[in-house]
């Protein structure tokens, strides 16, 4: 991977509490002008729930309230074969429609060709657990359907990257995998090899910067060995979990990788108790584990992004604005120290 020095630029994970796409985009651009992300708006429509949002067009998909199921409809096998035999250049057939992602379509129209723009898509493990088959089992446990889903998300991610590339010089795409926090439990019994293979398939469709986001504790060594440029994690609540992998993080950084530190809480009660100064100190403590292991603070900060701990959709619109304001000011403070 090529080293990218973000210098603790601020960006966001994706979801926002707004129902209006233009309003959400304006807030993003106000506080994250150098690396804006398009806002996912689950309160605008159930179609913008992070699982339904990226399932549009999957063969046999039936939506029953909050449940996503696969039924062997009349055209199921033909659609499945078409997907499995599709090439990377066939991504236009798997685009994300405006009814499923209003912010994705609204943001580029408000931009004046920034240096970079961030997108996101749900990962194959999390989505594969939420879509169930006829036995009410997550399709990630069916070899054929898991292969189809990773191919499907690869093409959707590729389409999104191409779409956003029209609006910015560089794109950054995060694969969101919240269910990786359950790896190794009775809930997620997938072997690490399978998880790595599924993620690699999706990531392989992306040509520009790419990362994986997980908002809890997981086997970070697994993710650090996937073909990513950025590891994104909840540093506010789970900094200690990444600190258990100092050698793997050091190797990842030496190869040019970056860390996205989710240091601003997405919980209103916790947010009310924090300030730019307190979060600056908390970030320093989170980074200290790695700077004691032969990585300079300047190098680590140069190869870092700052984000909220996870999506902001659960907050009020006022609290979401506060979170982004604090994030922006924190980023400016760190960058001032680094003279970036």
ZIDA-V916692 format. One record per backbone hydrogen bond with DSSP energy under -1.0 kcal/mol. NH is the residue of the N-H (numbers start at 1). CO is the residue of the C=O. E is the energy in kcal/mol with one decimal. If there is no record, write none. Layout:
# ZIDA-V916692
NH:CO:E, NH:CO:E
This chain:
# ZIDA-V916692
6:4:-1.0, 7:302:-2.7, 8:304:-2.4, 11:306:-2.2, 16:40:-2.7, 24:20:-2.0, 25:21:-2.6, 26:22:-2.3, 27:23:-1.7, 28:24:-2.2, 29:25:-2.6, 30:26:-1.8, 31:27:-1.8, 32:28:-2.9, 38:118:-1.5, 40:14:-1.5, 44:41:-1.4, 45:41:-1.2, 48:45:-1.9, 49:46:-1.6, 53:49:-3.3, 55:52:-1.6, 58:55:-2.3, 61:58:-2.0, 62:69:-3.1, 64:67:-2.9, 67:64:-2.1, 69:62:-2.7, 70:132:-2.1, 71:60:-2.6, 73:71:-2.2, 76:73:-1.7, 79:75:-2.5, 80:76:-2.4, 81:77:-2.3, 82:78:-2.2, 83:79:-2.1, 84:80:-2.6, 85:81:-1.7, 86:83:-1.2, 90:87:-2.1, 93:90:-1.4, 94:91:-2.2, 100:97:-1.7, 105:101:-1.2, 106:102:-2.0, 107:103:-2.4, 110:107:-1.9, 111:108:-1.1, 117:170:-1.5, 118:36:-3.1, 119:172:-3.1, 121:174:-2.1, 123:176:-3.1, 127:123:-2.3, 128:124:-1.5, 129:125:-1.2, 130:126:-1.2, 131:127:-1.9, 132:68:-2.5, 133:137:-2.5, 136:133:-2.0, 139:131:-2.7, 140:128:-1.9, 141:138:-2.1, 142:139:-1.6, 146:142:-3.1, 147:143:-2.0, 148:144:-2.3, 149:145:-2.6, 150:146:-2.4, 151:147:-2.0, 152:148:-2.6, 153:149:-2.7, 154:150:-1.9, 155:151:-2.1, 156:152:-2.2, 157:153:-2.9, 158:154:-2.1, 159:155:-2.5, 160:156:-2.6, 161:157:-2.5, 162:158:-2.3, 163:159:-2.5, 164:160:-2.8, 165:161:-1.9, 167:164:-1.8, 169:114:-1.7, 170:115:-1.3, 172:117:-2.2, 173:209:-1.9, 174:119:-2.1, 175:211:-2.7, 176:121:-2.8, 177:213:-3.0, 180:177:-1.4, 181:178:-1.5, 182:179:-1.8, 183:180:-1.3, 184:188:-1.2, 185:182:-1.9, 195:191:-1.9, 196:192:-2.9, 197:193:-2.0, 198:194:-2.5, 199:195:-2.4, 200:196:-2.4, 201:197:-1.8, 202:198:-1.6, 203:199:-2.9, 204:200:-1.9, 205:202:-1.5, 206:203:-1.7, 211:173:-2.6, 212:230:-1.6, 213:175:-2.6, 214:232:-2.0, 220:218:-1.5, 223:219:-1.1, 224:220:-2.7, 226:223:-1.7, 228:226:-2.5, 229:210:-3.4, 230:210:-1.4, 231:258:-2.3, 232:212:-2.9, 233:260:-2.2, 235:233:-1.4, 236:262:-2.0, 238:234:-2.0, 242:238:-1.1, 243:239:-1.7, 245:242:-2.2, 249:245:-2.3, 250:246:-2.5, 251:247:-2.3, 252:248:-2.3, 253:249:-2.6, 254:250:-2.4, 255:251:-1.5, 256:253:-1.5, 257:252:-2.6, 258:229:-2.7, 259:303:-2.2, 260:231:-3.1, 261:305:-2.8, 262:233:-2.4, 263:261:-1.9, 263:307:-1.0, 264:307:-1.5, 271:267:-2.9, 272:268:-2.1, 274:271:-1.4, 279:275:-2.3, 280:276:-2.0, 281:277:-2.1, 282:278:-2.0, 283:279:-2.6, 284:280:-2.1, 285:281:-2.1, 286:282:-2.1, 287:283:-2.3, 288:284:-1.5, 290:287:-1.2, 291:287:-1.8, 292:288:-1.7, 295:290:-1.1, 300:296:-2.5, 301:297:-3.0, 302:298:-2.2, 303:299:-1.8, 304:301:-1.3, 305:259:-2.3, 306:9:-2.7, 307:261:-2.4, 309:264:-3.0, 312:15:-2.5, 315:312:-1.7, 320:316:-2.4, 321:317:-1.9, 322:318:-2.0, 323:319:-2.7, 324:320:-2.1, 325:321:-2.2, 326:322:-2.7, 327:323:-2.3, 328:324:-2.6, 329:325:-2.3, 330:326:-2.6, 331:327:-2.5, 332:328:-2.1, 333:329:-2.0, 334:330:-2.4, 335:331:-2.7, 336:332:-1.9, 337:333:-1.8, 338:334:-1.7, 340:335:-3.0
